[in-house]
Amino acid sequence: MVEKFTPLPLPISTTFWAGRLLRWEIRVIVVGLLLALLANGVRGSERFLLSEEGSGRATAYLESPKIITFEGKTHAAWLDTPPEGFRVRIRTRDHATGEWSATTTIGEATNNHGGPALTIDGEGYLHVLYFSHHHPFRYRKSLRPNDASAWTEYSEFGYNLTYPALVCAADGTLMMTARRSFDEKPWELEMWTKAPTGEWTRQQSILRSRYDDYAQFAASLSWGPDHKTLHLGARIYEVTGEDVMKPITTSGYLASDDGGATWRKANGEAVELPATSETFDAFAQGRASDDRVLHIGSLAVNADGEPHLVYGAKVGRSAQAYLVTPTAEGGWKHVHLNPFLPAEFREWDLFMYGGVSFGADGQLLIVGTLMEMREGSHEWGEITTEIVRFRSADGGQTFTADVLDVPNPDSPRWMPNIERPTGFNEIPDQPSFIYTDGVKGDALHDVLTNHIWWVPN
């Protein structure tokens, strides 16, 4: 079932909005009460501070996997802004000792969009893409297996690329999708591949905007359990004029059984490439002109090969989020996540600037962001943002949820990036994630000192 341009019910009573305002004004007073309520959910002693120089988008974007676990080590990468400028960095945790390595700088980034996408091959070599915002990507490979402390010199490939999603195929071929921008034609989601001994080569465009203007795709990749079927979740964000804040947004899915050569819907129906918001396997749509905008998180695939995707619908100042899975009839099942929020956060707004993953024990984990939308505020970097975790023991039918921290009125906690399969990495029972504790900044080149945390779950 495709959810099309259907406004979600909005709370419109005066009492409701007065209550929101009151909660905002007395937030500092109730922190103590929230601390007691959240005592079982806050696990600050277990998380680790990776950096105090994080950029305004240090752990973005959902397309780009940033955590790899392999043979007793976990590697986590992010984007810093030390005084000398944007730097892609990585640290490694030794499971035997619990200790983290010193920080290694992989390379520079052009601005806060140039953060890393990370994967690992069957021999244990790490691979990373980074740097670009409408530029060629830079690519490096670790010099030693399962060791992030030294890398090859970088090589460049592509044109006007942004937002890489990176995986490694069973034969060691690297596969990447990224947005391609053009001056005078619709923007696209391109696929590139690199054979183990070859160079990066463009394959084809998978998605395309319908309009000659700004577009995003928020496309994430995940392997099925057979390491043969490649799953893609995406939100096509397209605009028909110069106002990029008035998009048409469509969330959907595609799969490939032949290394990205051909793509299909969940029901097996072939899709002509490049697909558009009208032809790919859409499960929700919205128009800003109808006061409805969609967001999407990174997808995951369970042990039965069934894709699980998460998305959110913002209608006015209310935001609802959903888990979606394909049905036997060829449609999509939507599980509403807001009702599973802790009672004290049930009236907050739930966005999917996060993603979904399955642990080695088969448990489903979702990370998202909560906030209290106020008059004139915007959800990207909203100061009230906090991270929420959903866990399911029944495959996504029901959930328990907890909020990671006591709400902080001065700084958002946001941009969670969750560990998920990219090729040969080993997913633990509880996939870890990293997130940014700090503000978004005012511009692409802001030098900030945000905290970057790793959470083991």
C-alpha positions as CSV (number, residue, x, y, z in Angstrom):
1,M,0.0,0.0,0.0
2,V,1.3,3.4,-1.0
3,E,0.5,6.2,1.4
4,K,-0.2,9.2,-1.0
5,F,-0.6,12.8,0.0
6,T,-2.8,11.9,3.0
7,P,-2.4,14.4,5.8
8,L,-2.0,12.7,9.2
9,P,-4.3,14.0,11.9
10,L,-3.0,17.1,13.5
11,P,-3.5,18.0,17.2
12,I,-5.4,21.3,16.9
13,S,-6.8,22.0,20.4
14,T,-5.7,25.1,22.2
15,T,-5.1,23.0,25.2
16,F,-2.6,20.8,23.3
17,W,-0.5,23.7,22.1
18,A,-0.7,25.5,25.4
19,G,0.6,22.3,27.0
20,R,3.5,22.2,24.6
21,L,4.5,25.8,25.4
22,L,4.3,25.2,29.1
23,R,6.5,22.1,28.8
24,W,9.1,24.1,26.9
25,E,9.1,26.9,29.5
26,I,9.5,24.6,32.5
27,R,11.9,22.1,30.9
28,V,14.7,22.9,33.3
29,I,12.4,22.4,36.3
30,V,11.4,18.9,35.2
31,V,14.9,17.6,34.3
32,G,15.1,16.0,37.8
33,L,11.9,14.2,37.3
34,L,12.9,13.0,33.8
35,L,16.2,11.7,35.2
36,A,14.2,9.5,37.5
37,L,11.9,8.3,34.7
38,L,14.8,7.6,32.4
39,A,17.2,6.0,34.9
40,N,16.8,2.6,33.3
41,G,17.4,4.0,29.8
42,V,20.4,6.2,30.2
43,R,23.7,4.3,29.8
44,G,26.2,7.0,29.8
45,S,28.9,4.9,31.6
46,E,29.0,2.5,28.6
47,R,29.3,5.0,25.7
48,F,32.7,6.3,24.6
49,L,33.7,9.9,23.6
50,L,35.4,9.6,20.2
51,S,36.0,13.3,19.6
52,E,35.5,16.8,20.9
53,E,36.1,18.4,17.5
54,G,33.0,17.2,15.7
55,S,31.6,19.1,12.7
56,G,28.0,20.2,12.3
57,R,27.3,17.0,10.4
58,A,29.9,14.7,12.0
59,T,27.9,11.5,11.9
60,A,25.7,12.3,8.8
61,Y,24.5,11.0,6.5
62,L,22.3,8.0,6.8
63,E,23.5,6.7,3.3
64,S,27.0,6.3,4.5
65,P,27.9,3.4,6.9
66,K,30.5,4.4,9.4
67,I,31.0,1.5,11.8
68,I,32.7,-1.9,11.0
69,T,33.2,-4.8,13.3
70,F,35.5,-7.6,12.2
71,E,37.5,-10.3,14.1
72,G,37.6,-8.7,17.5
73,K,37.8,-5.0,16.5
74,T,35.2,-2.2,15.9
75,H,36.2,0.7,13.7
76,A,34.2,4.0,13.8
77,A,34.7,6.9,11.4
78,W,33.3,10.5,11.4
79,L,34.0,14.1,10.3
80,D,35.9,16.5,12.6
81,T,36.6,20.2,12.3
82,P,39.9,20.9,14.0
83,P,41.3,24.4,13.5
84,E,43.0,23.4,10.3
85,G,39.7,22.5,8.6
86,F,37.5,19.4,7.9
87,R,39.1,16.1,8.6
88,V,37.8,12.5,8.2
89,R,38.9,10.5,11.2
90,I,38.7,7.0,12.6
91,R,39.3,5.1,15.8
92,T,39.4,1.4,16.7
93,R,38.1,-0.5,19.7
94,D,39.9,-3.7,20.7
95,H,37.3,-6.1,22.1
96,A,39.7,-8.0,24.2
97,T,40.8,-5.0,26.2
98,G,37.9,-2.6,25.7
99,E,40.5,0.1,24.8
100,W,40.2,2.5,21.9
101,S,43.1,3.4,19.7
102,A,44.4,6.9,19.1
103,T,42.7,8.9,16.4
104,T,43.8,8.5,12.8
105,T,43.1,11.2,10.2
106,I,42.2,9.6,6.9
107,G,42.0,12.8,4.9
108,E,40.4,16.2,4.2
109,A,36.8,17.0,3.3
110,T,35.6,19.9,1.2
111,N,32.9,20.9,3.8
112,N,30.5,19.4,6.3
113,H,29.0,17.1,3.6
114,G,32.3,15.2,2.9
115,G,32.1,12.6,5.7
116,P,33.1,9.0,5.3
117,A,31.4,5.8,4.0
118,L,33.1,2.7,5.3
119,T,33.2,-1.0,4.3
120,I,35.5,-4.1,4.6
121,D,36.3,-6.9,2.2
122,G,36.7,-10.6,2.9
123,E,40.5,-10.3,3.6
124,G,39.8,-7.7,6.3
125,Y,41.0,-4.6,4.4
126,L,39.0,-1.5,5.1
127,H,37.8,0.8,2.3
128,V,36.6,4.4,2.6
129,L,35.0,7.1,0.4
130,Y,34.9,10.7,1.5
131,F,35.6,14.4,0.7
132,S,33.0,15.3,-1.9
133,H,30.1,17.7,-2.1
134,H,29.5,18.0,-5.8
135,H,33.1,16.9,-6.5
136,P,34.9,13.6,-7.3
137,F,35.1,11.2,-4.4
138,R,38.3,10.3,-2.7
139,Y,39.0,6.6,-2.1
140,R,41.5,4.9,0.2
141,K,42.2,1.3,1.3
142,S,43.9,0.3,4.6
143,L,47.4,-0.9,4.3
144,R,46.9,-3.8,6.6
145,P,43.9,-6.0,7.3
146,N,41.6,-5.0,10.1
147,D,43.9,-2.0,10.9
148,A,42.7,1.6,10.5
149,S,46.0,3.3,11.4
150,A,47.5,3.5,7.9
151,W,46.1,3.9,4.4
152,T,47.0,4.0,0.7
153,E,47.3,7.3,-1.1
154,Y,43.9,8.5,-2.2
155,S,42.6,8.2,-5.8
156,E,39.7,10.2,-7.2
157,F,36.7,9.3,-9.4
158,G,33.4,10.5,-10.5
159,Y,31.9,13.9,-11.2
160,N,29.7,16.1,-9.0
161,L,29.0,13.3,-6.5
162,T,27.6,13.5,-2.9
163,Y,26.3,11.2,-0.2
164,P,28.0,7.8,-0.8
165,A,26.5,4.4,0.2
166,L,29.2,1.8,0.1
167,V,29.1,-2.0,0.2
168,C,31.4,-4.9,-0.7
169,A,30.1,-7.8,-2.9
170,A,30.9,-11.5,-2.2
171,D,33.7,-11.5,-4.8
172,G,35.3,-8.4,-3.3
173,T,33.9,-5.9,-5.8
174,L,33.1,-2.5,-4.1
175,M,29.7,-1.1,-5.0
176,M,28.7,2.5,-4.4
177,T,25.6,4.7,-5.0
178,A,25.7,8.5,-4.8
179,R,23.8,11.5,-5.9
180,R,25.0,13.0,-9.2
181,S,24.2,16.7,-9.7
182,F,23.9,18.4,-13.2
183,D,23.6,22.0,-14.3
184,E,20.8,21.6,-16.9
185,K,19.1,18.2,-16.5
186,P,17.5,16.2,-13.6
187,W,19.8,14.9,-10.9
188,E,20.3,11.2,-10.5
189,L,21.4,8.4,-8.2
190,E,24.5,6.8,-9.9
191,M,26.1,3.4,-9.2
192,W,29.8,2.9,-9.5
193,T,31.8,-0.3,-8.9
194,K,35.4,-1.3,-8.4
195,A,36.7,-4.8,-8.9
196,P,39.4,-6.0,-6.5
197,T,42.2,-5.2,-9.0
198,G,40.4,-2.6,-11.1
199,E,39.5,1.1,-11.1
200,W,36.2,2.7,-10.1
201,T,33.8,2.5,-13.1
202,R,30.4,4.1,-13.6
203,Q,27.7,1.5,-14.2
204,Q,24.4,3.3,-14.6
205,S,21.8,5.6,-12.9
206,I,19.3,3.9,-10.7
207,L,17.0,6.8,-9.8
208,R,16.3,10.1,-11.4
209,S,14.4,13.2,-10.4
210,R,11.6,14.3,-12.7
211,Y,12.6,18.0,-12.7
212,D,15.6,20.0,-13.8
213,D,16.3,21.3,-10.3
214,Y,17.7,20.4,-6.8
215,A,17.2,16.8,-5.7
216,Q,18.2,14.3,-3.0
217,F,17.9,10.6,-2.7
218,A,18.9,9.5,0.8
219,A,19.7,6.0,-0.6
220,S,21.0,3.3,1.6
221,L,22.2,-0.2,0.6
222,S,22.1,-3.5,2.5
223,W,22.9,-7.1,1.5
224,G,20.4,-9.9,2.1
225,P,21.6,-12.9,4.1
226,D,22.8,-14.7,1.0
227,H,25.2,-11.8,0.1
228,K,23.7,-11.9,-3.4
229,T,20.6,-9.8,-3.2
230,L,21.3,-6.1,-2.9
231,H,18.5,-4.0,-1.3
232,L,18.1,-0.2,-1.7
233,G,15.9,2.1,0.3
234,A,15.5,5.8,-0.8
235,R,13.6,9.0,-0.5
236,I,13.4,11.0,-3.7
237,Y,13.3,14.7,-2.7
238,E,12.6,16.8,-5.8
239,V,11.5,20.4,-6.4
240,T,9.7,21.9,-9.3
241,G,11.1,25.4,-8.9
242,E,13.7,27.4,-7.0
243,D,12.3,26.9,-3.5
244,V,14.0,23.8,-2.2
245,M,11.9,24.0,0.9
246,K,8.8,23.0,-1.1
247,P,9.6,19.5,-2.2
248,I,7.7,16.5,-3.4
249,T,9.0,13.5,-1.4
250,T,8.6,9.9,-2.2
251,S,9.9,7.0,-0.1
252,G,10.4,3.6,-1.7
253,Y,12.5,0.5,-2.4
254,L,14.3,-1.5,-5.0
255,A,16.3,-4.8,-5.1
256,S,18.9,-6.3,-7.4
257,D,19.8,-10.0,-7.7
258,D,22.6,-9.5,-10.2
259,G,25.1,-7.1,-8.8
260,G,23.1,-3.9,-9.7
261,A,22.7,-4.7,-13.4
262,T,18.9,-4.9,-13.1
263,W,16.5,-3.8,-10.4
264,R,13.0,-4.9,-9.3
265,K,10.2,-4.1,-6.8
266,A,9.6,-6.2,-3.7
267,N,7.0,-8.3,-5.6
268,G,9.6,-9.2,-8.3
269,E,8.3,-6.8,-11.0
270,A,11.1,-5.4,-13.1
271,V,11.8,-1.7,-13.1
272,E,13.1,0.3,-16.0
273,L,16.1,2.4,-15.1
274,P,16.6,5.1,-14.1
275,A,13.4,4.8,-12.0
276,T,11.5,7.8,-10.8
277,S,9.1,8.5,-7.9
278,E,6.3,7.3,-10.3
279,T,8.0,4.0,-11.2
280,F,10.0,2.6,-8.2
281,D,8.4,0.7,-5.4
282,A,7.0,3.6,-3.4
283,F,5.3,3.1,0.0
284,A,4.7,6.7,1.0
285,Q,4.5,10.1,-0.7
286,G,4.0,13.7,0.3
287,R,4.0,17.3,-1.0
288,A,5.2,20.3,1.0
289,S,2.4,22.2,-0.7
290,D,0.0,19.9,1.2
291,D,2.1,20.5,4.4
292,R,3.4,16.9,4.3
293,V,7.2,16.0,3.9
294,L,8.7,12.6,4.3
295,H,12.1,11.5,5.7
296,I,13.7,8.1,5.5
297,G,16.2,6.1,7.5
298,S,18.7,3.5,6.5
299,L,17.2,0.0,5.7
300,A,18.1,-3.5,7.0
301,V,17.3,-7.1,5.9
302,N,16.3,-9.9,8.3
303,A,17.5,-13.5,8.2
304,D,14.7,-14.4,5.9
305,G,15.7,-11.8,3.3
306,E,12.8,-9.5,4.1
307,P,13.6,-5.8,3.8
308,H,12.7,-3.5,6.7
309,L,12.6,0.3,6.1
310,V,11.8,3.2,8.4
311,Y,10.4,6.6,7.4
312,G,8.7,9.6,9.0
313,A,5.9,12.0,7.8
314,K,6.0,15.6,9.0
315,V,2.6,17.3,8.8
316,G,2.8,20.9,10.0
317,R,4.4,20.7,13.4
318,S,3.6,17.0,14.0
319,A,5.8,14.1,13.0
320,Q,5.0,10.4,12.9
321,A,7.3,7.5,12.1
322,Y,6.7,4.0,10.7
323,L,8.4,0.7,10.1
324,V,7.4,-0.8,6.7
325,T,7.8,-4.3,5.3
326,P,6.5,-5.9,2.1
327,T,3.3,-8.0,2.2
328,A,2.5,-11.2,0.4
329,E,-0.1,-9.3,-1.7
330,G,2.6,-7.0,-3.1
331,G,1.9,-4.0,-0.9
332,W,3.5,-2.6,2.2
333,K,2.7,-3.0,5.9
334,H,3.1,0.1,8.0
335,V,3.8,-0.2,11.8
336,H,3.3,3.1,13.6
337,L,6.1,3.7,16.0
338,N,4.9,6.8,18.0
339,P,2.6,4.7,20.2
340,F,5.6,2.8,21.5
341,L,7.4,5.9,22.8
342,P,7.8,6.2,26.5
343,A,4.7,7.8,28.0
344,E,6.4,11.0,28.9
345,F,7.5,11.5,25.3
346,R,4.3,10.3,23.6
347,E,3.4,13.9,22.4
348,W,6.9,14.6,21.1
349,D,7.6,14.5,17.3
350,L,9.4,11.4,16.0
351,F,11.7,11.7,12.9
352,M,13.6,9.1,11.1
353,Y,17.0,10.7,10.8
354,G,18.4,7.3,11.8
355,G,17.9,3.8,10.7
356,V,17.2,0.1,11.4
357,S,19.5,-2.9,11.9
358,F,19.3,-6.5,13.0
359,G,21.7,-7.9,15.6
360,A,23.4,-11.3,15.2
361,D,20.6,-12.6,17.5
362,G,17.9,-11.5,15.1
363,Q,16.6,-8.7,17.3
364,L,15.4,-5.6,15.4
365,L,16.8,-2.3,16.5
366,I,15.7,1.2,15.3
367,V,17.3,4.5,16.2
368,G,15.5,7.8,15.5
369,T,15.3,11.3,16.8
370,L,12.7,13.0,19.0
371,M,12.0,16.7,19.3
372,E,9.5,19.3,20.3
373,M,8.7,21.3,17.2
374,R,8.0,24.9,18.0
375,E,6.8,27.9,16.0
376,G,9.5,28.9,13.5
377,S,11.7,25.9,14.3
378,H,13.1,23.4,11.7
379,E,13.6,19.7,12.4
380,W,17.2,19.6,11.0
381,G,19.3,20.4,14.1
382,E,16.3,21.5,16.2
383,I,17.8,22.3,19.6
384,T,15.4,19.9,21.5
385,T,16.4,16.8,19.5
386,E,17.1,13.6,21.4
387,I,17.9,10.1,20.3
388,V,15.4,7.3,20.8
389,R,15.9,3.5,20.5
390,F,13.3,1.0,19.6
391,R,13.8,-2.7,20.2
392,S,11.6,-5.6,19.0
393,A,11.7,-9.2,20.1
394,D,8.9,-10.3,17.7
395,G,10.3,-9.2,14.3
396,G,8.8,-5.7,14.4
397,Q,5.3,-6.2,15.5
398,T,5.7,-4.6,18.9
399,F,8.5,-2.5,20.5
400,T,10.0,-1.2,23.7
401,A,11.6,2.2,23.5
402,D,13.9,4.4,25.6
403,V,15.3,7.8,25.2
404,L,19.1,7.9,25.3
405,D,19.6,10.9,27.5
406,V,17.8,13.3,29.8
407,P,16.7,16.1,27.5
408,N,19.1,19.0,27.2
409,P,17.7,22.4,26.4
410,D,21.0,23.7,25.2
411,S,22.3,21.2,22.6
412,P,20.7,18.6,20.3
413,R,21.7,14.9,20.3
414,W,21.2,13.7,16.7
415,M,22.4,12.2,13.5
416,P,22.6,8.6,14.8
417,N,24.5,6.3,12.3
418,I,23.8,2.6,13.1
419,E,26.1,-0.4,12.4
420,R,24.7,-2.6,9.6
421,P,25.9,-5.2,7.1
422,T,28.1,-3.8,4.3
423,G,29.8,-6.9,3.1
424,F,32.1,-8.9,5.4
425,N,31.7,-7.0,8.6
426,E,30.4,-9.0,11.6
427,I,27.3,-7.6,13.2
428,P,27.2,-8.1,17.0
429,D,24.1,-9.1,19.0
430,Q,23.5,-5.4,19.6
431,P,24.6,-3.2,16.7
432,S,26.3,-0.1,17.9
433,F,25.8,3.5,16.7
434,I,27.5,6.8,16.8
435,Y,25.9,10.2,17.1
436,T,26.6,14.0,17.3
437,D,26.1,15.9,20.5
438,G,26.1,19.5,19.4
439,V,24.8,22.1,17.1
440,K,24.5,22.1,13.3
441,G,26.2,25.4,12.7
442,D,25.1,28.2,10.4
443,A,27.0,27.3,7.2
444,L,28.7,24.5,5.3
445,H,32.2,25.6,6.5
446,D,31.6,26.2,10.2
447,V,34.3,25.0,12.5
448,L,32.7,23.5,15.6
449,T,33.5,21.5,18.7
450,N,30.7,19.0,18.9
451,H,31.1,15.8,20.9
452,I,31.0,12.5,19.0
453,W,29.8,9.5,20.9
454,W,29.9,5.7,20.3
455,V,27.1,3.7,21.9
456,P,27.4,-0.1,22.2
457,N,23.7,-0.7,22.8
